[in-house]
Amino acid sequence: MNRIIILLLMLTSLLFFPSCRKKEPYRIGISQCSQDGWRMKMNDEINREIMFHPEATVEIRSADNSNERQIADIRYFMDNGFDIIIAAPNEADAITPIIKEVYESGTPVIVFDRKINGDTYTAFQGVDNTEIGKSAAHYARHLIGEGGKVIEICGLKGSTPAIERHEGFHRGATAEGISVVASASGDWTYESAVPVADSLLTAHPDADIVYAHNDRMAIAASDVARRRGLKMKIIGIDAAPEIGIKAVADSVIDATFLYPTEGYRLIRTALAILEGKPYERVSTLPLSSPVDITNADILLLQNGSLNEETEKIRLLKSQVDDFWSRHSAQTSLFYAAVAILVLLVGVLFLLLRTFWQRQRHQHQLMEQNRLLEEQRDAQKELNEQLHAATQSKLVFFTNVSHDLRTPLTLIAEPVEQLVRAENLTPQQQVLMKIADKNVRILRRLINQILDFRKYENGKLDVNLTEVHFGSLVHDWTEAFHAIARKSGIKLSVDIRLPDDFTIAIDVEKIERVFFNLMSNAFKYTPANGSIRFTASLADGKLMFAVADTGRGISVEDLGNIFDRFYQVDKVHPNGSGIGLSLAKAFVELHEGSISVESQLGVGSEFTVNIPVRHISDTAETVTPGIISESVVDAELGEIEPEPQEIDADKPLLLVIDDNEDIRHMIRELLSDDYVMIFAANGKDGLRLAAKYVPDLIICDVMMPLMDGLECCRRIKEEVSTSHIPVLLLTACSMDEQRAQGYDSGADGYVAKPFNSSVLKSRCHNLIDNRRRIKDLWSANPIGGMSDRPRPALPPDKAAAPNGDLDNEFYARFLSIVTAEMGNSDLNVDQLASRMGLGRSQFYRKIKALTNYSPVELLRNLRLKRSRDLLTTTRKSISEIAYEVGFSTPAYFTKCYKEAFSETPTELRERLSSK
């Protein structure tokens, strides 16, 4: 239906609005410098021509011989977006800049009649005024004869026609043998020319002829001469029908030269420019014969006839426009009638179609309603089942938490007694502190689960007590000062409460809220950071806040951190996700609110607001709660193990785990058998592995910055560490996750929680396996160093000690040694540099692969090569000693005997005796 409606609307718009497709007409602006008869004639020609071009409109403005007004007219055309500007400059110097500005702005410009300085125009149309001046001089010679005297009345100073007509006349006068006795400017007008002519005729009454640059100044000179009774010839220029030609016909002046207007040519040139058609850039109009008494009447008659024809054309155009207007109205009415008819038919069809569709839709809606009701009932039943299942799970967890309390109590008390025992070894003391710390955390977590269950069931009561909040919170914060000093964190407390301020709160619940906020701040604030606690009154509410300079919380997590079981770090969680949710529940039980402001990399601030209320006039004494220095130190403090003695004969073990307690426990379990170094994340672990090249790496899988799988993969890809066995610790037991670890190059897995005996056995076996591989390799690092029988290596182990990277490393080492075999100055530093490793890394790598030090391996390779030369060539022993890189034959003989239990001489004697 929608498509049909759109189609009808489009058809109606095409029928009813055909005129919308018309193109905007061109706008032509014409700036005339004056309003004399010649220009009025040109304007008539322009208006007559434009009637035949409906694609364009014309606006004509006159400057009345004013430069400023003409500049304003041209700027008006430019600012109003006229498509082309046609101008007759009043004075060249004054008008040239504005013409240049228009031309350079991209608007076409046609200059006509008068010129400008330069050629910054699109086209020029005009008469050769110099030739007109010459023709006037020739005609004056014809009238007065050779040797006659001429008075010249010029046009406006600075206008190019006046300048050129003056120059042309003087050239012609010189050629014709007549002289110009006086010359003055009449500014083109009758009024300006009368006093000029009067002065000239007073000074030169004997002149034979007056030459004026236009007809109006010629008429002024004629009137002055008649008043003075002087009889002389007078000629002008322009031959405008109503001025110049009429003056000749009336014998006011003797002759006038026809100055062509041809306004139609201007319009045609402008349209050619706008439409991109060819045009003549500089068009010079042809000269014509002078008008005198013999042809003036004929020209006046022709002009009158032309005017009558022009009026007829205008009338005809008016009638055509009126007819076209009526025709357009009738056409629009016809289209409207057709469109209305089409719309009526369409509306009728749509009404019928709507009726049929409505019937069909009613049946469909009834069927859909039935299906929705069935889905609603099914969804309701499913929600009830889900709610029942959720409640069952919560009941189960609650029951389990209840059941865990008894064994946890039985574990906690003995552990606490053992922690205080004085007959334990330092190792046992550390292990018991780890156990005690985690028992406390587990007990607090169970209490949180039980309390949250009570809160959801509406069974969590609020036991209000009137207390001095300032002194109470002062005692709480004191418990954190010791751990702040140990952690290198600045803890500041700012309590701005009156000394006698009391408030009714559930002390136990607010204490747990305080402990949760403070413990979170200490967990996430690094060393040299700061934590600030503030308390104050605002608008009848108690406000206390905990601010830290920790890592902050992202905007995405801020809206969810108070949701139950929500954890900001989902990959590497540092809690259960229930603490803040329970804190919010405790605050809401007090009809208060808790909020957070945080920025990544800057820190977080948690703010609690509780309405102030009272249940007693006096404050009660509060018994010590859960917060004490021992509790805070047990849960947040670091367990300091006994310092480990460094034993160079023990294997070096690198432990990478983000949990500090796990690192301490592994240290206590394995410190007797290994020298141990530790890293808290994969990034630091990778750096330590490359620096120290340990014999074994134990790595947790889930860690911040870089997880265990990525760390293992990079260790196996590095040449300096690729041979190190890696044992992964993980809580994941799925085969797919284990497969990912083995794909990353792991040598073994130990699942959490792990047994200490299993961990020790796995570490011991990995070290022994690596040692057996080294023993096999060291027995024959280059294919055999003695005649003693050697155990055979499997095909995939014979080429290299450990995989492709080790194979490539050892092959590159052998190629360098072979190439530099004769260099007695070759040493370990040079070999390490050429292998791209540090001296210590190179030493541990070679030692791990071959069980030889680099110096021993280099000497053995030289001795093996010398044995081959002794048995296959006839070279002397001295030559062979120098060839394999020994500095003296005596030292070579000594080393050879130590390696093979015989001297080179004894070997050759034994071979020659066979």
BELFENCOR-V473888 format. One record per backbone hydrogen bond with DSSP energy under -0.5 kcal/mol. CO is the residue of the C=O (numbers start at 1). NH is the residue of the N-H. If there is no record, write none. Layout:
co	nh
CO	NH
CO	NH
This chain:
co	nh
1	5
2	6
3	7
4	8
5	9
6	10
7	11
8	12
9	13
10	14
11	15
12	16
13	17
17	20
18	21
19	22
26	28
26	57
27	83
27	84
28	59
29	86
30	32
30	61
31	88
32	63
33	65
36	40
37	41
38	42
39	43
40	44
41	45
42	46
43	47
44	48
45	49
46	50
47	51
49	52
50	53
53	56
55	26
57	28
59	30
61	32
63	66
65	67
66	70
67	71
68	72
69	73
70	74
71	75
72	76
73	77
74	78
75	79
76	80
77	82
78	81
83	108
84	29
85	110
86	31
87	89
87	112
91	95
92	96
95	99
96	100
97	101
98	102
99	103
100	104
101	105
102	107
103	106
108	85
109	122
109	123
110	87
111	125
112	114
114	89
116	118
119	121
123	111
124	283
125	113
126	285
127	129
128	132
129	133
130	134
131	135
132	136
133	137
134	138
135	139
136	140
137	141
138	142
139	143
140	144
141	145
145	148
148	179
149	208
149	209
150	181
150	182
151	211
152	154
152	184
153	213
154	186
154	188
156	159
158	92
159	163
160	164
161	165
162	166
163	167
164	168
165	169
166	170
167	171
168	172
169	173
170	174
171	175
172	176
173	177
173	178
177	147
179	150
179	181
182	152
184	154
186	189
189	193
190	194
191	195
192	196
193	197
194	198
195	199
196	200
197	201
198	202
199	203
200	204
204	207
208	233
209	151
210	212
210	235
211	153
214	218
215	219
216	220
217	221
218	222
219	223
220	224
221	225
222	226
223	227
224	228
225	229
225	230
226	229
230	232
233	210
234	254
234	255
235	212
236	257
237	215
238	259
240	243
240	244
240	245
240	246
241	246
243	247
244	248
245	249
246	250
247	252
247	253
248	251
255	236
256	291
257	238
258	260
262	265
262	266
263	267
264	268
265	269
266	270
267	271
268	272
269	273
270	274
271	275
272	277
273	276
279	281
281	124
281	283
282	284
283	126
283	285
285	128
289	258
290	292
291	256
292	295
292	296
295	299
296	300
297	301
298	302
299	303
300	304
301	305
302	306
303	307
304	308
305	309
306	310
307	311
308	312
309	313
310	314
311	315
312	316
313	317
314	318
315	319
316	320
317	321
318	322
319	323
320	324
321	325
322	326
323	327
324	328
325	329
326	330
327	331
328	332
329	333
330	334
331	335
332	336
333	337
334	338
335	339
336	340
337	341
338	342
339	343
340	344
341	345
342	346
343	347
344	348
345	349
346	350
347	351
348	352
349	353
350	354
351	355
352	356
353	357
354	358
355	359
356	360
357	361
358	362
359	363
360	364
361	365
362	366
363	367
364	368
365	369
366	370
367	371
368	372
369	373
370	374
371	375
372	376
373	377
374	378
375	379
376	380
377	381
378	382
379	383
380	384
381	385
382	386
383	387
384	388
385	389
386	390
387	391
388	392
389	393
390	394
391	395
392	396
393	397
394	398
395	399
396	400
397	401
398	402
399	403
400	404
401	405
402	405
402	406
403	407
404	408
405	409
406	410
407	411
408	412
409	413
410	414
411	415
412	416
413	417
414	418
415	419
416	420
417	421
418	421
425	429
426	430
427	431
428	432
429	433
430	434
431	435
432	436
433	437
434	438
435	439
436	440
437	441
438	442
439	443
440	444
441	445
442	446
443	447
444	448
445	449
446	450
447	451
448	452
449	453
450	454
451	455
452	456
453	457
454	459
454	460
455	458
459	461
461	463
462	464
465	467
465	505
466	620
467	469
467	503
468	472
469	473
470	474
471	475
472	476
473	477
474	478
475	479
476	479
477	480
477	481
478	481
478	482
480	484
481	485
482	486
483	487
484	488
484	489
485	488
488	528
489	491
490	492
490	531
492	533
494	496
494	535
495	497
496	537
498	501
503	467
503	505
505	465
505	507
506	510
507	511
508	512
509	513
510	514
511	515
512	516
513	517
514	518
515	519
516	520
517	521
518	522
519	523
520	524
521	525
524	526
524	551
526	529
529	490
530	549
531	492
532	547
533	494
534	545
535	496
536	543
538	541
540	612
541	538
541	543
542	610
543	536
544	608
545	534
546	606
547	532
548	604
551	601
554	557
554	558
555	559
557	560
557	561
560	563
563	566
568	570
577	565
577	566
578	582
579	583
580	584
581	585
582	586
583	587
584	588
585	589
586	590
587	590
587	592
588	591
593	609
595	607
597	605
599	602
599	603
603	599
604	548
605	597
606	546
607	595
608	544
609	593
610	542
611	613
613	504
626	628
628	632
629	633
630	634
631	635
632	636
632	637
633	637
638	640
639	641
645	647
647	650
651	653
651	675
652	695
652	696
653	655
653	677
654	656
654	698
655	657
655	679
656	700
658	660
659	663
660	664
661	665
662	666
663	667
664	668
665	669
666	670
667	671
670	673
670	674
673	651
674	676
675	653
677	655
679	657
681	685
682	686
683	687
684	688
685	689
686	690
687	691
688	692
689	693
695	725
696	654
697	699
697	727
698	656
699	729
701	703
701	708
704	682
704	706
706	682
707	711
708	712
709	713
710	714
711	715
712	716
713	717
714	718
718	721
718	722
721	724
725	697
726	728
726	747
726	748
727	699
728	750
729	701
730	752
734	738
735	739
736	740
737	741
738	742
739	743
740	744
741	746
742	745
748	728
750	730
755	759
756	760
757	761
758	762
759	763
760	764
761	765
762	766
763	767
764	768
765	769
766	770
767	771
768	772
769	773
770	774
771	775
772	776
773	777
774	778
775	779
776	780
777	780
778	781
780	783
794	797
794	798
795	799
802	806
803	807
804	808
805	809
806	810
807	811
808	812
809	813
810	814
811	815
812	816
813	817
814	818
815	819
816	820
818	821
820	823
822	824
823	826
827	831
828	832
829	833
830	834
831	835
832	836
832	837
833	836
838	842
839	843
840	844
841	845
842	846
843	847
844	848
845	849
846	850
846	851
846	852
847	851
853	857
854	858
855	859
856	860
857	861
858	862
859	863
860	864
861	865
862	866
863	867
864	868
865	869
866	870
867	871
868	872
869	873
876	880
877	881
878	882
879	883
880	884
881	886
882	885
888	892
889	893
890	894
891	895
892	896
893	897
894	898
895	899
896	900
897	901
903	907
904	908
905	909
906	910
907	911
908	912
909	913
910	914
911	914
